[in-house]
Amino acid sequence: MVLTRFDVVTLFPEMVTAAASYGVTGRAIERNIVSLSVWNPRDYTHDRHRTVDDRPYGGGPGMVMKYQPLHDAVIDAKQAHSGASKVVCLSPQGKPLTQALLKEACQLSQLVLVAGRYEGMDERFVDLDCDEEWSLGDYVISGGELAALIVIDAITRLLPGVLGDAESAQQDSYMAGLLDCPHYTRPEQINDRAVPDVLMGGNHADITRWRMKQALGRTWQRRPDLLKNKNLDADQEKLLKEFIVELN
């Protein structure tokens, strides 16, 4: 089973649907590989002002999104699909978004993403209605819509039949726990920088080895924390040592 349906709970549905209509996600929707539905909590309010937020208990700045409109929107989103689903609250307090987390989400058939606004959501909604909280990183943005779009794009490109070349997603950064290797295209020479000879030679084994060496070396230089969590085999250890020697 692979994920086929995204549902986004958002106060700005047009923002999500418009952005998702472009690029990889847009093509996947057009080809019916995935579907996207949006649910506006304002449609689940019961007052003439369509109020979705209120002042926080205990005082303080800003407003807090109310439980009931969010809850009812999520219930309708889940009832629109009968398969395995997960409700994710997009929040700075969530677990960091990783490629491994996205690959795991591909095994669901529905992912409900809740995009918060204001100072946040009533904690009882997060506790009672959400399965997990995900965070883009250690920073704050104005709302969860951009985060939801990032999640949708990142998962969609992993699904079978979405990318023109099935190997493209497998060679992305983080798929093997490493950063991606450098890439080059025409022309062969730009100022004093030439395409590495190995990429011009046509020996696929040498090219594969070079790309792995560069991926290991780039990760060692830029994200050494990733290497701490990865068990390198003997060949990878050798390639990384070669990279470090050649660098010096």
C-alpha positions as CSV (number, residue, x, y, z in Angstrom):
1,M,0.0,0.0,0.0
2,V,1.2,3.5,-0.8
3,L,-0.2,6.9,0.2
4,T,-2.8,8.1,-2.2
5,R,-4.6,10.9,-0.4
6,F,-3.6,14.1,1.4
7,D,-6.0,16.1,3.5
8,V,-5.1,19.5,4.8
9,V,-7.0,21.3,7.6
10,T,-6.3,25.0,7.0
11,L,-7.7,28.4,7.3
12,F,-6.3,29.2,3.9
13,P,-7.4,26.4,1.6
14,E,-6.8,28.4,-1.6
15,M,-3.1,28.9,-0.6
16,V,-2.6,25.1,-0.4
17,T,-4.5,24.1,-3.5
18,A,-2.9,26.8,-5.6
19,A,0.6,25.9,-4.7
20,A,0.0,22.2,-4.9
21,S,-1.2,22.5,-8.5
22,Y,2.4,23.1,-9.8
23,G,5.4,20.9,-10.4
24,V,5.7,17.3,-9.2
25,T,2.7,17.4,-6.9
26,G,0.5,19.1,-9.6
27,R,1.4,16.4,-12.1
28,A,0.7,13.6,-9.6
29,I,-2.7,15.1,-8.9
30,E,-3.5,15.4,-12.6
31,R,-2.5,11.8,-13.2
32,N,-4.7,10.6,-10.2
33,I,-1.6,9.2,-8.4
34,V,-2.6,11.2,-5.3
35,S,-5.5,13.4,-4.4
36,L,-5.7,16.5,-2.3
37,S,-8.6,17.7,-0.2
38,V,-8.7,20.8,2.0
39,W,-10.9,21.4,5.1
40,N,-11.5,24.9,6.5
41,P,-12.2,25.0,10.2
42,R,-14.3,28.1,9.7
43,D,-16.8,25.8,7.9
44,Y,-17.3,24.0,11.2
45,T,-18.1,27.0,13.4
46,H,-21.5,27.8,14.8
47,D,-21.5,31.6,15.2
48,R,-22.2,34.3,12.6
49,H,-18.6,35.5,12.8
50,R,-17.2,32.0,12.0
51,T,-14.8,32.3,15.0
52,V,-12.0,29.8,15.1
53,D,-9.8,31.4,17.8
54,D,-10.0,32.8,21.3
55,R,-7.9,34.4,23.9
56,P,-5.5,32.1,25.8
57,Y,-6.2,31.1,29.4
58,G,-3.6,32.6,31.7
59,G,-3.2,35.7,29.5
60,G,-0.5,36.5,27.1
61,P,-0.2,37.8,23.5
62,G,-2.0,36.4,20.5
63,M,-4.9,34.0,20.0
64,V,-5.3,30.2,20.2
65,M,-7.2,28.1,17.7
66,K,-10.3,26.5,19.3
67,Y,-10.8,22.8,19.7
68,Q,-14.2,22.2,18.2
69,P,-13.7,23.5,14.6
70,L,-10.4,21.7,14.3
71,H,-11.8,18.5,15.7
72,D,-14.9,18.5,13.4
73,A,-12.7,19.2,10.4
74,V,-10.4,16.3,11.2
75,I,-13.4,14.0,11.7
76,D,-14.8,14.8,8.3
77,A,-11.4,14.4,6.7
78,K,-10.9,11.0,8.2
79,Q,-14.5,9.9,7.3
80,A,-13.9,10.8,3.7
81,H,-11.5,7.9,3.4
82,S,-11.7,4.3,4.7
83,G,-8.0,3.3,4.6
84,A,-5.1,3.6,7.1
85,S,-4.6,7.2,8.0
86,K,-2.5,9.4,10.3
87,V,-3.3,12.9,11.6
88,V,-0.2,15.1,11.9
89,C,-0.1,18.5,13.5
90,L,2.6,20.7,12.0
91,S,4.2,22.5,14.9
92,P,7.6,23.8,16.1
93,Q,7.2,21.4,19.0
94,G,7.1,18.4,16.8
95,K,9.7,15.7,15.9
96,P,12.1,16.9,13.2
97,L,11.0,16.1,9.7
98,T,13.4,13.5,8.1
99,Q,13.6,11.5,5.0
100,A,13.0,8.3,7.1
101,L,9.8,9.8,8.5
102,L,8.6,10.7,5.0
103,K,9.3,7.2,3.7
104,E,7.4,5.7,6.6
105,A,4.4,7.9,5.8
106,C,4.3,6.5,2.3
107,Q,2.9,3.2,3.7
108,L,-0.3,5.0,4.7
109,S,-3.2,5.5,2.4
110,Q,-4.2,8.9,3.9
111,L,-2.3,11.6,5.6
112,V,-4.2,14.4,7.4
113,L,-2.0,17.5,7.9
114,V,-3.2,20.2,10.3
115,A,-1.9,23.6,9.6
116,G,-1.9,25.9,12.6
117,R,-2.0,29.6,12.8
118,Y,-1.9,32.3,15.5
119,E,-0.2,31.3,18.8
120,G,-1.0,27.7,18.3
121,M,-3.9,25.2,18.9
122,D,-5.7,24.2,22.0
123,E,-3.5,21.5,23.4
124,R,-6.4,19.2,23.9
125,F,-6.9,19.0,20.2
126,V,-3.2,18.0,19.8
127,D,-3.5,15.4,22.5
128,L,-6.9,13.9,21.5
129,D,-7.1,14.2,17.7
130,C,-3.5,14.1,16.4
131,D,-1.3,11.1,16.1
132,E,2.0,12.9,15.8
133,E,3.5,16.4,15.7
134,W,6.1,17.2,12.9
135,S,8.4,20.2,12.7
136,L,10.4,21.5,9.7
137,G,13.2,22.7,12.0
138,D,14.2,24.9,14.9
139,Y,12.5,28.0,13.6
140,V,9.0,29.5,13.5
141,I,6.9,30.5,10.4
142,S,3.6,32.2,10.3
143,G,1.5,29.2,9.6
144,G,1.5,25.5,8.8
145,E,0.4,25.8,5.2
146,L,4.0,26.0,3.9
147,A,5.0,23.1,6.1
148,A,2.1,21.0,4.8
149,L,3.1,21.8,1.2
150,I,6.6,20.7,1.9
151,V,5.5,17.5,3.4
152,I,3.1,16.8,0.4
153,D,5.9,17.5,-2.1
154,A,8.5,15.4,-0.3
155,I,6.2,12.4,0.0
156,T,4.7,12.6,-3.4
157,R,8.1,12.4,-5.1
158,L,8.7,9.1,-3.3
159,L,5.6,7.4,-4.7
160,P,5.8,5.0,-7.6
161,G,5.1,6.5,-11.0
162,V,5.5,10.1,-9.9
163,L,9.0,11.0,-11.2
164,G,10.0,10.5,-14.8
165,D,13.0,8.5,-13.7
166,A,12.4,6.1,-10.8
167,E,16.0,6.4,-9.7
168,S,15.8,10.2,-9.2
169,A,14.2,10.0,-5.7
170,Q,16.6,7.2,-4.7
171,Q,19.6,9.4,-5.4
172,D,18.3,12.4,-3.6
173,S,20.1,13.7,-0.5
174,Y,19.2,11.8,2.8
175,M,17.8,8.8,1.0
176,A,20.8,6.7,2.0
177,G,21.5,8.8,5.1
178,L,24.0,10.9,3.2
179,L,24.0,14.2,1.3
180,D,23.9,14.0,-2.5
181,C,27.0,14.0,-4.6
182,P,27.8,17.0,-6.9
183,H,26.2,17.1,-10.4
184,Y,27.3,18.7,-13.6
185,T,26.0,19.4,-17.1
186,R,27.1,21.2,-20.2
187,P,29.3,23.1,-20.9
188,E,32.4,21.0,-19.9
189,Q,34.4,24.1,-18.9
190,I,33.3,27.2,-16.9
191,N,36.1,29.6,-16.2
192,D,38.7,27.4,-14.7
193,R,36.3,24.7,-13.5
194,A,36.0,21.6,-15.6
195,V,33.7,18.6,-15.2
196,P,35.6,15.8,-13.3
197,D,37.3,13.4,-15.7
198,V,35.7,10.4,-14.2
199,L,32.2,11.6,-15.3
200,M,33.5,12.0,-18.9
201,G,35.1,8.5,-19.1
202,G,32.0,6.4,-19.4
203,N,33.1,3.8,-16.9
204,H,29.9,3.2,-14.8
205,A,31.7,1.4,-12.0
206,D,34.2,4.3,-11.6
207,I,31.3,6.8,-11.7
208,T,29.4,5.0,-9.1
209,R,32.4,4.8,-6.8
210,W,33.2,8.5,-7.4
211,R,29.7,9.6,-6.5
212,M,29.7,7.6,-3.3
213,K,33.0,9.1,-2.3
214,Q,31.7,12.6,-3.0
215,A,28.5,11.9,-1.1
216,L,30.5,10.6,1.9
217,G,32.9,13.5,1.8
218,R,30.3,16.2,1.4
219,T,28.4,14.7,4.4
220,W,31.6,14.6,6.4
221,Q,32.3,18.3,5.5
222,R,28.8,19.7,5.9
223,R,26.7,17.4,8.1
224,P,29.0,15.3,10.2
225,D,26.1,14.6,12.6
226,L,24.6,12.4,9.9
227,L,27.7,10.1,9.8
228,K,27.5,9.6,13.6
229,N,24.2,7.9,13.0
230,K,25.3,5.8,10.1
231,N,27.3,2.5,10.1
232,L,29.6,2.7,7.1
233,D,30.8,-0.5,5.5
234,A,34.4,-1.2,4.8
235,D,34.2,0.2,1.2
236,Q,32.6,3.4,2.4
237,E,35.2,3.8,5.2
238,K,37.9,3.5,2.5
239,L,36.2,6.0,0.2
240,L,35.8,8.5,3.0
241,K,39.5,8.2,3.9
242,E,40.4,8.7,0.3
243,F,38.3,11.8,0.1
244,I,40.0,13.3,3.2
245,V,43.5,12.5,2.0
246,E,42.7,14.0,-1.5
247,L,41.3,17.1,0.2
248,N,44.5,17.7,2.0
